[in-house]
């Protein structure tokens, strides 16, 4: 079965005139007879970008959320209001309090901007699980990703309290897996769990070793040089054929990946489409 993946929200836009960039991520997965939305961006770009690209989000029956940050969940209200009720696949910790605490001590709330009961009132039907699960034919959510790679230590500055005392490990981080004849395609939100950890878990959980593509936010823009070096080496070892970076991959990391994987790396901006 061929599936088309289209980036609807990202920090940057491509050549399609009239699309909107924002700090956020959303991707539409379509196949004959169905569609799934992975994340909803920050809220400004989802609906106008989908309309500009002639993507009918009323066809979407299911929304999968990668984690509970505003830049991946902010478009939920607009989606539900404009396109009707949806099944929402999420980790049970999706509504946890989330903050980024600056060096100055200023705390910014970065969690999902809506209460669960409010979204239910707008037509959200939540299905919570922290486990690996099949969510469609050849489609899987990783659930919580085991964190075994010692060099993937996560982002600093993220907390569960506004005082900056309780570090947030973002256990709800999960990715979407598409099983294809050419190997696995991983669709990432921010990949707070670590790109290598996520790839290893996807291979173990599905029993498929080949990684055809990784698409989306890799969070390499927030890591140190050692983690970037180790990740590049791991991607080479996996033989990943396509590396399509978005959102939190970061300019420097994207430039490094472009240099290390010529012809295989491409920025996945708003409007980028791939068939797998």
C-alpha positions as a printed Julia matrix, in Angstrom:
276×3 Matrix{Float64}:
   0.0    0.0    0.0
   1.4    3.39  -1.0
   1.11   6.21   1.52
   1.66   9.9    0.92
   3.19  11.98   3.71
   2.83  15.76   3.5
   4.33  18.29   5.9
   1.58  20.73   6.88
   3.37  22.64   9.66
   7.04  23.4   10.1
   9.34  26.29  11.01
  10.03  26.95   7.32
   8.05  26.9    4.1
   8.92  25.58   0.67
   8.06  26.87  -2.79
   4.26  26.75  -2.41
   3.16  30.38  -2.32
   0.75  31.38   0.42
   1.76  28.78   2.99
   2.61  29.75   6.58
   5.65  28.8    8.64
   5.48  28.55  12.43
   7.43  27.02  15.28
   5.64  23.67  15.2
   5.17  20.42  13.35
   2.36  18.49  11.69
   2.31  15.85   8.97
  -0.58  14.27   7.09
  -0.4   10.58   6.19
  -2.81   9.59   3.41
  -3.63   6.32   1.69
  -6.47   5.05  -0.44
  -9.53   5.2    1.76
  -8.04   6.9    4.79
  -5.87   9.56   6.43
  -4.12  10.14   9.76
  -2.78  13.42  11.1
   0.44  13.3   13.12
   0.59  16.37  15.4
  -1.23  19.64  14.75
   1.44  22.33  14.9
   1.19  25.48  16.95
  -2.22  26.48  15.62
  -1.69  29.21  13.06
  -0.67  27.18  10.02
  -2.51  23.86  10.03
  -5.85  24.82   8.49
  -4.67  27.47   6.0
  -1.77  25.33   4.83
  -4.0   22.29   4.35
  -6.46  24.42   2.39
  -3.68  25.94   0.28
  -2.42  22.45  -0.59
  -5.92  21.06  -1.24
  -5.75  18.61   1.66
  -9.2   17.96   3.13
  -8.73  17.42   6.86
 -12.35  16.37   7.21
 -11.14  13.01   5.81
  -8.91  12.57   8.84
 -10.48  10.22  11.36
  -7.5    9.89  13.7
  -4.94  12.3   15.13
  -1.77  10.93  16.75
   0.1   13.24  19.12
   3.84  12.87  19.58
   3.94  14.61  22.98
   2.27  17.32  25.01
   4.02  20.5   23.89
   2.1   23.48  22.52
   3.91  23.46  19.17
   2.56  19.98  18.41
  -0.9   20.24  19.96
  -1.89  23.89  19.51
  -3.86  23.21  16.32
  -6.23  20.72  17.97
  -8.98  23.19  18.82
  -9.1   24.68  15.34
  -9.05  21.25  13.75
 -11.94  19.97  15.87
 -13.95  23.15  15.41
 -13.56  23.19  11.63
 -13.4   19.51  10.74
 -15.49  17.7   13.34
 -14.7   15.2   16.07
 -11.6   13.02  15.87
 -10.09  10.07  17.68
  -6.96  11.34  19.45
  -4.19   8.81  20.1
  -1.92  10.0   22.89
   0.2    9.01  25.86
  -1.67   9.25  29.2
   0.8   11.93  30.35
  -0.03  14.28  27.5
  -1.68  16.89  29.79
   1.18  17.16  32.29
   2.41  20.62  33.27
   5.37  21.66  31.12
   7.78  24.6   31.42
  10.96  25.9   29.84
  12.93  27.74  32.5
  15.45  30.25  31.2
  18.82  31.0   32.79
  17.26  34.21  34.11
  14.71  32.16  36.05
  11.82  33.15  33.79
   9.45  30.22  33.28
   7.46  29.77  30.08
   4.5   27.39  29.98
   4.98  25.1   26.96
   2.39  22.39  27.63
  -0.74  21.6   25.66
  -2.78  24.82  25.74
  -6.19  23.2   26.28
  -7.76  21.21  29.1
  -8.8   17.64  28.39
 -12.46  18.26  29.2
 -12.55  21.28  26.88
 -11.21  19.22  23.98
 -13.66  16.42  24.73
 -16.41  19.03  24.51
 -15.12  19.96  21.05
 -15.38  16.36  19.83
 -12.05  14.81  20.86
 -12.27  11.09  21.63
  -9.09  10.22  23.5
  -7.4    6.83  23.34
  -4.54   6.8   25.84
  -1.68   4.29  25.89
   2.02   4.31  26.71
   2.58   1.02  24.85
   3.67   0.18  21.32
   0.48  -0.32  19.33
  -0.8   -0.77  15.81
  -3.04   2.13  14.81
  -3.77   1.12  11.21
  -2.64  -1.27   8.52
   1.15  -1.05   8.67
   1.0    1.98  11.0
   2.3    1.87  14.57
   2.9    4.23  17.46
   6.07   3.55  19.42
   4.57   4.38  22.8
   7.23   5.22  25.4
  10.69   4.7   23.93
  13.3    2.9   26.08
  16.29   5.18  26.55
  19.4    3.07  26.25
  21.87   5.15  24.19
  24.19   6.75  26.78
  24.91   9.8   24.6
  21.23  10.75  24.21
  20.61  12.64  27.42
  17.65  14.78  26.43
  17.07  18.51  26.49
  18.07  20.61  29.48
  15.92  23.47  30.64
  12.62  21.57  30.5
  10.75  21.12  33.77
   7.45  19.96  35.25
   7.34  22.98  37.59
   7.84  26.7   37.05
  10.59  26.83  39.69
  12.89  24.65  37.63
  13.3   21.97  40.3
  11.6   18.95  38.7
  13.27  18.05  35.39
  10.88  16.85  32.7
  12.08  13.65  30.95
   9.16  13.94  28.46
   8.29  10.26  28.83
   5.25  10.78  26.6
   7.46  11.32  23.52
   6.49   8.87  20.79
   6.85   8.51  17.03
   4.8    7.03  14.21
   6.16   4.03  12.29
   5.11   3.2    8.74
   6.03  -0.32   7.65
   6.8   -0.45   3.92
   8.27  -2.96   1.49
  11.53  -0.98   1.56
  11.8   -0.89   5.34
  10.51   1.29   8.16
   9.65   4.95   7.78
   9.78   6.88  11.07
   7.71  10.04  11.43
   9.06  12.09  14.33
   7.54  14.97  16.26
  10.49  16.26  18.3
  12.13  12.93  19.14
  12.89  13.99  22.71
  13.57  10.3   23.43
  16.54  10.45  21.06
  16.77   9.51  17.4
  18.94   6.45  17.98
  16.79   5.26  20.89
  13.7    5.64  18.7
  15.22   3.77  15.76
  16.39   0.93  18.0
  12.96   0.59  19.61
  11.17   0.7   16.25
  13.38  -2.11  14.94
  12.87  -4.21  18.07
   9.12  -3.65  18.34
   8.37  -4.36  14.67
  11.01  -7.0   13.99
  12.08  -5.04  10.87
  15.75  -4.05  10.75
  15.79  -1.86   7.63
  15.19   1.87   8.08
  14.12   3.45   4.81
  13.52   7.0    6.04
  13.3    9.25   9.09
  11.1   12.32   8.7
  10.47  15.22  11.05
  11.98  16.8   14.13
  15.16  15.11  15.34
  15.94  17.52  18.21
  19.57  17.55  17.12
  19.45  21.33  17.22
  19.48  21.13  21.02
  22.2   18.53  21.56
  25.96  18.7   22.02
  28.67  17.88  19.49
  29.23  14.38  20.89
  25.59  13.4   20.45
  25.55  14.74  16.9
  28.73  12.81  16.05
  27.35   9.59  17.53
  24.02  10.07  15.75
  25.7   10.58  12.38
  27.72   7.41  12.88
  24.6    5.47  13.87
  22.6    6.68  10.87
  25.43   5.58   8.6
  25.48   2.18  10.28
  21.73   1.74   9.86
  22.01   2.57   6.16
  19.12   5.04   6.32
  18.23   5.97   2.74
  16.36   9.22   3.38
  16.85  11.72   6.21
  14.24  14.46   6.02
  14.79  16.96   8.81
  12.18  19.4   10.15
  11.33  21.67  13.06
  13.88  21.11  15.87
  16.64  19.58  13.75
  18.35  22.95  13.76
  20.36  24.74  11.06
  23.82  23.56  12.14
  22.73  19.92  12.51
  20.89  20.07   9.18
  24.03  21.42   7.49
  26.07  18.6    9.01
  23.58  15.96   7.87
  23.52  17.48   4.38
  27.3   17.22   4.25
  27.49  13.69   5.67
  24.62  12.27   3.6
  24.71  13.93   0.18
  21.63  13.09  -1.85
  19.97  11.49   1.16
  19.31  14.5    3.39
  16.63  17.05   2.56
  14.84  19.66   4.69
  11.19  18.67   5.09
   9.53  22.08   5.12
   5.86  23.01   4.73
   4.61  21.47   1.5
   7.23  18.71   1.28
   5.61  15.47   0.11
   6.95  11.95  -0.14
   5.32   8.66  -1.14
   6.41   5.55   0.75
